[in-house]
Amino acid sequence: MLDWTTRHCRAFHRQLTKHSVLYTEMVTTGAILYSKSDYLYFRPEHEGKVILQLGGSSPQQFAEVGKILQSKKDIYPYFGVNINVGCPSPRVSNGNFGACLMQEPETVAQCVDALAQHCDLPISIKTRIGVDDINSFEFLEDFLIPQIEQGVVDFTIHARKAYLEGLSPKENREIPPLNYQRVYDIKAEYPELKITLNGGVNSLQEAREHLKYVDGVMMGREAFNNPLVLLGVDSLLFADYTSPFADYNKIFDSSFTTDQEFTLNPERVDFHYNSHTAFENRLKHSVAAGFNVMSSYDPLLEKLEFLLWQINRQGARRFDQAILEKRKYAFETLQNPRNLRTHAPKSEITDAARFKRAQQLAAGQAMFEALDKLRPYWEEEFAKGVGISHLFKPILGAFNGFPGARQFRRYLSENGFTADADLSVLLYAIDLMYDKYTQYVESSVDI
């Protein structure tokens, strides 16, 4: 993830998920020791738990980096150190680090030992399942054992082998077939190890399935290209329902287990039947206080209307007509108790489509809140001389799937690289996107 998971990207991602552990770009030990740039600098107050990802093959250099990390813990308070033995880039291989080191397990073990002697941070290793034509359980096991003997218990395994020659880094992420079973087998054979699976994970549904067999899941380019996916991490994977996304959508609630299941596997859930009680309890506190008129409501329509009302409170246009119609129906039901079995008008849109729209609206509002919280960070970084192109690169995919997302990206691309570009360009692009979003919200009233 060179030039991708920068500290500006991590500051953005931390606004979307507070529980995930974030990784730096891979930085070589030589760059840390001999470059004039400070490759270790990061801002924990904005980035939270961050693991430093190192590349290299010199035990002496790892020892020197370990000394720096140990003596300057207050300046570089990393959560851990990860040694990358998975990158297949030719540039990396020519420097004798990355995936080519899978063929030199003793060298990697010496680097681990050198680092551990001078630094007490937890050490983990990221690797592939094989290289070139060497692709067996035994080969992967032979690589892991020397590292385990050095005390490493934390491994991230990309479930593809790497071709050291003939494929570009991009092709190495797509052409070699995924073999998740190989990673599962390693965990089964060594249950005491912490095994994190990487490679081809594009949704939280997939992550949940993998977590049945391994201890963790690493998501790379999907998190960068489609950061909206990170909004559900805390709720779905860590059972924390305090995020703005969960608050707006009111679906990731500890008492709404059916909603979680519907989100992950909509085809398996009879939503109306299973969630009846949850919505009944909410409705009892509405305008029909104390009366059970749940049998006359469509739960997903109620969910969407409640979401629109919440967005309303945050400054979007008021949905007076929708709320009045809801109240009118509720009072009419109270005045005509014999008609309790009459169902409220319902559009022809399917439940799954209505549910997805509710999630999307909640994600959009939560994303705008995340960007608002980043403004002080952007102002500080821009004042230090950071170009706005470095600040907006991580958020280019923030609104993928929303009307106006292409215009948002185009405006930043056309105006963000000029010599006089300042923070106003970034903020104006967000305002343009919000205008499109409010129009999208208005159109959702009819669903």
Steps between C-alpha positions, in 0.01 A plus 500: 500500500787737422370855447152383602470446875670829584448668835233717338318188387527349847364817662198473268445128557520547876193722478311208345606226742648540845567130567692392188878488515656706221832437324755740358629475148791261475818697573847352468742492788754675277264791434444547873872496576646694209232728357463863602123450521338380821330182385395410853293814563130453561230664711350253749246756621341478153602150389453290814653151501752475217743220414828592330558285191869440425683359201860386500738207529788636709497391866736789579257754356207343686702529820564870438133566426409311817726728702330809356151368571595403856676824589233724344180330609351831602556639148413182307241314714427220257269213596733241346742423216417288196771357275376480141596176326212515255563784256581359150610828339813461282643813662453340840647167388804674354559646844482147645192546712131426464366168365840378378599455866255211533784297351732622777312426826820504708584852379155620605543327837830682553329833424227416752760414762698820437187714527374321811831542683476878482126567497216363713220576254298194383639363174281350228573376148302541178561238236355311204412131478779433248721637223525407132455123467559434869151489639436238765394483862844365587677797338291749695550300819879487444499879476291551812681262736828700531296813572295317763824386663595868527178568689277632220138394552324751276491436123304667220477269199402619154316199358677515163844395393727766348669487163838668541543541124260547210214673684454858612399571863143560378494170313642327808190613687263359240646213293628247756188321629388552857539205734325589823501137609879510528473780755222317686719189512791690654270629774364150560852354519631778728199617706728690741600743223308815414426466130363792297374432147566743215416506131179555305284599797256760364215509752422459867283201412810324366701608804241347734522169315881492520493580871340162560840345418766764573565769761497810282440637153711764323333715237730697268401673179129450552521716811680770300287483186168459682541649850124478560558133583685605817194669648347168603816345647450606860137387508521175305842376608550657844139528626546874565184688408612852592623607156311768302414239236333273756332798664348629177392169360379352829562155357825404672359496849582235758130416532438486125679175422261434215614820331861384509404168344292676233797722418730203451258243356172667390378190321495300825284732706124552518552860603138588577445202727831495684527871568137553600568547871793738451297736286196462721700626798622801304153583376359493852707810569382683188191712445284198582660481846398198698298334224597204287434588138801312372291254304396784272852617415759385254820468707743595226292802402501602866876453513559721196268774624673500838838532329379791288373674811841459666686642201246781517627593846853536366410774255356328194160616376206413715281222367175659617273315265636158592477568874148646471380198307647270763333694783171519311496125452589435865220726632249357255589155628437611858164653407391187312619206712294253297721566199826402670562232238503755218852536366662834430567580133816330377694556180586222258870526587628183662594480865863428415520808277340719767736363764802563277389859437469560875853371551634713217343819635638429846845432354493830311408705805763321712763563232428873499538505878835320471627758250379785720705361787807492274493874427722602796752234392499626142548858617799404715663294225441763231654763730808278523536503121326175404343530154125449488541223240657288776205582726220425254648189334373267780142635478452478122298180544306624804169526314525221245151391400335834579369743238759775462802285594653535154456879507661504847808313376521703178487834683784398729707363213454810286551759773713332763834493317536865408778707657256716697271217614414531867268339751197683358514271195456193718226652713310628197505153342347357817229768494420415138468135597271586791267688265472186287449289811209713626334467161547123526343504847198691366446239230502227766181628665295326232646158573 
